[in-house]
């Protein structure tokens, strides 16, 4: 990339047109990945330009430090973002993530990047108000750099390897921070064996956030009953795959729940028991209907002949992941997923 850019003029629109024609962009303008800029990013990574971080599905492109740096430059990142992107791409290619399946599916899921620990404040990651939205460079460019790398290196291009029926805006950029300062519970990276002082990144193949509006509840039961109702959509993958899904509680909802003595595990257990759908309803229509192939991958304990059985949206309690993010206001969110597991990696700075 950098060598090709270096052979043309310096006009900004001309440079963008070259990148666009080469298929390196997401349709939006990019910063030209000149040799000098890319070299600065490689140096900040602390690695050699040719070091192989991963072989990127679906087509097995070599994600070298130099190629990751080029995509980071194009996305508008700063050199300090390189350790995050390297850890994120390592997480993306963990077999548990099945990034090849995510990238090629007709489903709309796209990897959500969640930052934990001190790195959030060091890079200015927004974990508060409008965390899923626009306006903060670190969130926007880090999420975009990951997506550009997945497409440019893995070659999952829309209409080619990427078979998404509809897609979603998160395919441009999808990056938030966990609001650990406003959370009454330990962060997700701590749940997964790291220290609170560690910086980490989690990748999760997510649909877009679904709003959970509850302004009046003053106890865990009423808040989480609302959450459970959002988790049991008949069109969701989770009714038949029962994969991992994320509940993002806003700080106010989390504080109300915790003030009654509930732990994060209590929240998970309540949702596992109450985010269910009746077997008869599930069989009545949609992908589970009488005139369709049975796509369900329910565990063996599910009696498919019992019309009164309640089917949970997860196989295990821990498959309902709970984090706290966002700012003032009583709006939480549910993020259904593609069906694979999220992966958390420590960021080596």
C-alpha positions as CSV (number, residue, x, y, z in Angstrom):
1,X,0.0,0.0,0.0
2,X,2.6,2.5,1.1
3,X,4.8,2.0,-1.9
4,X,2.0,2.5,-4.3
5,X,0.8,5.7,-2.6
6,X,4.3,7.1,-2.8
7,X,4.3,7.0,-6.6
8,X,1.5,9.5,-7.1
9,X,0.9,13.2,-6.4
10,X,0.0,14.8,-3.1
11,X,-3.5,16.1,-3.9
12,X,-5.8,14.8,-1.1
13,X,-8.7,13.9,-3.4
14,X,-6.3,12.2,-5.9
15,X,-4.9,10.1,-3.1
16,X,-8.3,9.1,-1.9
17,X,-9.4,8.2,-5.4
18,X,-6.4,5.9,-5.7
19,X,-7.2,4.2,-2.4
20,X,-10.9,3.9,-3.4
21,X,-10.1,2.4,-6.8
22,X,-7.7,-0.1,-5.2
23,X,-10.5,-1.3,-2.9
24,X,-8.8,-0.3,0.3
25,X,-11.6,1.8,1.8
26,X,-15.0,1.3,3.4
27,X,-16.4,4.0,1.1
28,X,-15.4,6.9,3.3
29,X,-12.3,9.0,2.8
30,X,-9.0,7.6,4.2
31,X,-5.7,9.0,5.3
32,X,-3.1,7.9,2.7
33,X,-0.8,5.2,4.1
34,X,2.5,6.8,3.1
35,X,5.7,4.9,3.8
36,X,6.7,7.5,6.4
37,X,3.4,7.4,8.3
38,X,3.3,3.6,8.2
39,X,6.9,3.4,9.5
40,X,5.9,5.6,12.5
41,X,3.1,3.2,13.4
42,X,5.3,0.2,13.0
43,X,8.0,1.7,15.3
44,X,5.3,2.4,18.0
45,X,4.2,-1.2,17.9
46,X,7.7,-2.3,19.2
47,X,7.8,-5.0,16.5
48,X,9.3,-5.5,13.1
49,X,7.3,-4.6,10.0
50,X,7.3,-8.1,8.7
51,X,6.2,-9.8,12.0
52,X,3.2,-12.0,11.3
53,X,0.4,-11.4,13.9
54,X,-2.2,-13.7,12.3
55,X,-3.4,-15.3,9.1
56,X,-6.7,-13.5,8.5
57,X,-9.8,-15.4,7.4
58,X,-11.6,-15.9,5.2
59,X,-8.9,-15.9,2.5
60,X,-5.9,-16.2,4.8
61,X,-4.2,-12.9,4.2
62,X,-1.0,-12.2,6.2
63,X,-1.7,-9.7,8.9
64,X,1.8,-8.4,9.3
65,X,2.6,-5.4,11.6
66,X,3.2,-3.3,8.5
67,X,-0.3,-4.1,7.0
68,X,-2.0,-3.5,10.3
69,X,-0.2,-0.2,10.5
70,X,-1.3,0.8,7.0
71,X,-4.9,0.2,7.8
72,X,-4.5,2.1,11.1
73,X,-3.2,5.1,9.2
74,X,-6.0,5.0,6.7
75,X,-8.6,4.8,9.5
76,X,-7.2,8.0,11.1
77,X,-5.6,6.3,14.1
78,X,-2.5,7.6,16.0
79,X,0.6,5.4,16.6
80,X,-0.4,4.8,20.2
81,X,-3.3,2.7,18.9
82,X,-1.1,0.0,17.5
83,X,-0.9,-2.2,20.6
84,X,-4.7,-2.2,20.9
85,X,-5.1,-3.2,17.2
86,X,-2.5,-6.0,17.5
87,X,-4.2,-7.5,20.5
88,X,-7.6,-7.1,18.8
89,X,-6.5,-9.0,15.7
90,X,-5.0,-11.7,17.9
91,X,-8.4,-12.0,19.6
92,X,-10.2,-12.0,16.3
93,X,-8.3,-15.0,15.0
94,X,-8.7,-17.0,18.2
95,X,-10.6,-20.2,17.0
96,X,-13.4,-19.5,19.6
97,X,-14.3,-16.3,17.7
98,X,-14.7,-18.1,14.3
99,X,-14.0,-14.8,12.5
100,X,-14.1,-16.5,9.1
101,X,-17.7,-17.6,9.7
102,X,-18.6,-14.1,11.1
103,X,-17.1,-12.4,8.0
104,X,-18.8,-14.6,5.5
105,X,-22.3,-15.1,7.1
106,X,-25.6,-13.7,5.8
107,X,-26.1,-12.5,9.4
108,X,-25.4,-8.9,10.2
109,X,-23.0,-9.4,13.1
110,X,-19.8,-7.5,13.2
111,X,-16.9,-7.6,15.7
112,X,-17.5,-5.1,18.6
113,X,-14.3,-4.0,20.2
114,X,-14.6,-3.3,24.0
115,X,-11.7,-1.7,25.8
116,X,-11.0,-2.3,29.5
117,X,-8.5,-1.0,32.1
118,X,-6.2,2.0,32.1
119,X,-5.8,2.1,28.3
120,X,-9.3,3.6,28.1
121,X,-8.3,6.8,29.8
122,X,-4.8,6.9,28.3
123,X,-6.3,6.9,24.7
124,X,-9.4,8.9,25.5
125,X,-11.8,6.0,24.8
126,X,-15.4,7.0,25.5
127,X,-17.2,4.7,27.9
128,X,-19.8,7.2,29.0
129,X,-22.6,9.1,27.3
130,X,-23.1,8.1,23.7
131,X,-20.5,5.4,23.9
132,X,-21.9,3.6,20.9
133,X,-22.2,6.9,19.0
134,X,-20.1,9.4,17.1
135,X,-17.8,12.2,18.3
136,X,-14.7,10.6,19.9
137,X,-11.7,10.0,17.7
138,X,-10.3,7.0,19.6
139,X,-13.6,5.0,19.5
140,X,-14.2,5.9,15.8
141,X,-10.8,5.2,14.4
142,X,-9.9,2.1,16.4
143,X,-13.1,0.4,15.5
144,X,-12.7,1.5,11.9
145,X,-9.1,0.3,11.7
146,X,-10.1,-3.1,12.9
147,X,-12.8,-3.3,10.2
148,X,-10.5,-2.1,7.5
149,X,-7.9,-4.7,8.5
150,X,-10.5,-7.5,8.4
151,X,-11.6,-6.5,4.9
152,X,-8.3,-5.5,3.4
153,X,-6.2,-8.4,4.8
154,X,-8.9,-11.0,5.2
155,X,-10.5,-9.9,1.9
156,X,-14.1,-10.2,3.1
157,X,-15.6,-7.7,0.7
158,X,-19.3,-7.0,0.5
159,X,-21.0,-9.1,-2.1
160,X,-18.0,-11.3,-2.5
161,X,-16.8,-13.2,0.6
162,X,-19.0,-11.0,2.9
163,X,-22.5,-12.4,2.2
164,X,-24.4,-10.3,4.8
165,X,-28.0,-9.9,3.7
166,X,-28.4,-6.4,5.3
167,X,-25.2,-5.6,7.2
168,X,-25.3,-2.8,9.8
169,X,-23.5,0.5,10.6
170,X,-21.2,-1.4,13.0
171,X,-19.4,-2.7,9.9
172,X,-17.9,0.8,9.6
173,X,-16.7,1.1,13.2
174,X,-17.8,-0.6,16.4
175,X,-15.8,0.3,19.5
176,X,-16.7,1.2,23.1
177,X,-15.1,1.3,26.5
178,X,-16.4,-0.4,29.6
179,X,-17.4,2.2,32.2
180,X,-15.5,0.7,35.1
181,X,-15.5,3.9,37.1
182,X,-19.4,3.9,37.2
183,X,-19.8,0.2,37.6
184,X,-20.6,-1.4,41.0
185,X,-18.9,-4.6,39.9
186,X,-15.5,-5.7,38.5
187,X,-14.8,-5.3,34.8
188,X,-15.2,-8.0,32.3
189,X,-11.4,-8.5,31.9
190,X,-11.3,-9.1,35.7
191,X,-14.0,-11.7,35.4
192,X,-11.8,-13.4,32.8
193,X,-8.7,-13.6,35.0
194,X,-6.9,-10.4,34.4
195,X,-6.1,-7.7,37.0
196,X,-8.1,-4.4,37.2
197,X,-4.8,-2.6,36.4
198,X,-4.3,-4.6,33.2
199,X,-5.4,-3.1,29.9
200,X,-7.4,-5.4,27.7
201,X,-9.6,-5.7,24.6
202,X,-12.6,-7.9,24.1
203,X,-14.0,-8.8,20.7
204,X,-17.6,-10.0,20.3
205,X,-19.5,-10.7,17.1
206,X,-22.5,-8.4,17.7
207,X,-25.7,-7.1,16.2
208,X,-26.4,-3.5,16.8
209,X,-27.5,-2.5,20.3
210,X,-31.2,-2.8,21.1
211,X,-32.5,-0.2,23.5
212,X,-33.9,-1.3,26.9
213,X,-35.9,1.6,28.2
214,X,-37.0,1.5,31.9
215,X,-37.3,4.9,33.6
216,X,-39.3,3.9,36.6
217,X,-38.1,0.6,38.1
218,X,-36.5,0.9,41.5
219,X,-35.5,-2.8,42.0
220,X,-33.6,-5.5,40.2
221,X,-36.6,-7.6,39.4
222,X,-38.4,-4.9,37.4
223,X,-35.3,-3.8,35.5
224,X,-34.2,-7.3,34.6
225,X,-37.7,-8.4,33.6
226,X,-37.5,-5.7,31.0
227,X,-34.1,-6.9,29.9
228,X,-35.2,-10.5,29.7
229,X,-38.1,-9.6,27.5
230,X,-35.7,-8.0,25.0
231,X,-33.6,-11.1,24.9
232,X,-36.3,-13.5,23.6
233,X,-37.0,-12.3,20.1
234,X,-38.2,-15.2,17.9
235,X,-36.0,-13.9,15.1
236,X,-32.8,-13.9,17.2
237,X,-30.0,-16.5,16.6
238,X,-30.1,-17.1,20.4
239,X,-33.4,-18.9,20.4
240,X,-32.0,-21.7,18.3
241,X,-28.2,-21.5,18.7
242,X,-28.1,-20.4,22.3
243,X,-24.7,-18.7,21.9
244,X,-23.1,-16.0,24.0
245,X,-24.9,-12.6,24.2
246,X,-24.1,-9.3,25.9
247,X,-26.2,-7.1,28.2
248,X,-24.9,-3.6,28.5
249,X,-26.4,-2.0,31.7
250,X,-26.3,1.8,32.0
251,X,-24.7,3.0,35.3
252,X,-28.1,4.0,36.8
253,X,-29.6,0.6,36.2
254,X,-26.5,-1.2,37.5
255,X,-26.4,1.0,40.6
256,X,-30.1,0.2,41.4
257,X,-29.5,-3.5,41.0
258,X,-26.3,-3.5,43.1
259,X,-27.8,-1.4,45.8
260,X,-30.1,-4.3,46.6
261,X,-27.1,-6.5,47.1
262,X,-27.1,-8.2,43.7
263,X,-23.8,-9.3,42.2
264,X,-23.1,-9.6,38.5
265,X,-23.6,-13.4,38.9
266,X,-27.0,-12.8,40.4
267,X,-27.9,-10.8,37.3
268,X,-26.7,-13.6,35.0
269,X,-28.7,-16.3,36.9
270,X,-31.9,-14.2,36.9
271,X,-31.6,-13.7,33.1
272,X,-30.8,-17.3,32.5
273,X,-33.9,-18.4,34.3
274,X,-36.2,-15.7,32.9
275,X,-35.0,-14.9,29.4
276,X,-36.9,-17.9,28.0
277,X,-39.5,-18.6,25.3
278,X,-42.2,-21.2,25.3
279,X,-41.5,-24.3,23.1
280,X,-44.9,-24.1,21.5
281,X,-44.4,-20.4,20.5
282,X,-41.0,-21.2,19.0
283,X,-42.4,-24.1,17.0
284,X,-45.3,-22.0,15.7
285,X,-43.4,-19.9,13.2
286,X,-40.2,-18.4,11.8
287,X,-37.1,-20.5,11.4
288,X,-38.6,-23.1,13.7
289,X,-42.0,-23.3,11.9
290,X,-43.7,-26.5,10.8
291,X,-42.8,-26.0,7.2
292,X,-39.1,-25.4,7.7
293,X,-36.0,-27.4,8.4
294,X,-35.3,-27.6,12.2
295,X,-32.2,-25.5,12.6
296,X,-32.0,-25.6,16.3
297,X,-28.9,-26.8,18.1
298,X,-30.5,-27.1,21.5
299,X,-28.7,-29.3,24.1
300,X,-29.8,-32.8,24.7
301,X,-31.8,-32.0,27.9
302,X,-34.4,-30.1,25.8
303,X,-37.4,-32.3,25.2
304,X,-38.5,-31.3,21.7
305,X,-41.8,-33.0,22.3
306,X,-42.8,-31.0,25.4
307,X,-44.9,-28.1,24.3
308,X,-44.8,-26.6,27.8
309,X,-41.0,-26.4,28.1
310,X,-39.4,-22.9,28.4
311,X,-36.2,-22.6,26.3
312,X,-33.5,-20.3,27.6
313,X,-31.5,-18.0,25.2
314,X,-28.2,-19.5,26.5
315,X,-26.7,-22.9,27.2
316,X,-24.9,-21.7,30.3
317,X,-25.4,-18.9,32.8
318,X,-22.0,-17.4,31.9
319,X,-23.0,-17.1,28.3
320,X,-25.0,-14.1,29.3
321,X,-22.2,-11.5,29.6
322,X,-22.9,-8.4,31.6
323,X,-21.0,-5.1,31.4
324,X,-21.6,-1.5,32.4
325,X,-21.3,1.3,29.9
326,X,-22.9,4.6,29.0
327,X,-23.7,7.8,30.8
328,X,-26.7,9.4,32.6
329,X,-30.2,8.2,31.9
330,X,-32.0,4.9,32.3
331,X,-31.4,3.2,28.9
332,X,-29.5,-0.1,28.8
333,X,-29.0,-2.3,25.8
334,X,-29.0,-5.8,24.6
335,X,-26.6,-7.0,21.9
336,X,-27.5,-10.3,20.4
337,X,-24.6,-12.1,18.6
338,X,-23.7,-14.4,15.8
339,X,-23.4,-17.4,18.1
340,X,-19.6,-17.7,18.7
341,X,-17.8,-16.8,21.9
342,X,-16.2,-13.4,22.7
343,X,-12.5,-13.3,23.3
344,X,-10.5,-11.1,25.7
345,X,-6.8,-10.3,25.3
346,X,-4.4,-8.4,27.4
347,X,-2.9,-5.4,25.6
348,X,0.9,-5.4,25.8
349,X,2.0,-1.8,25.9
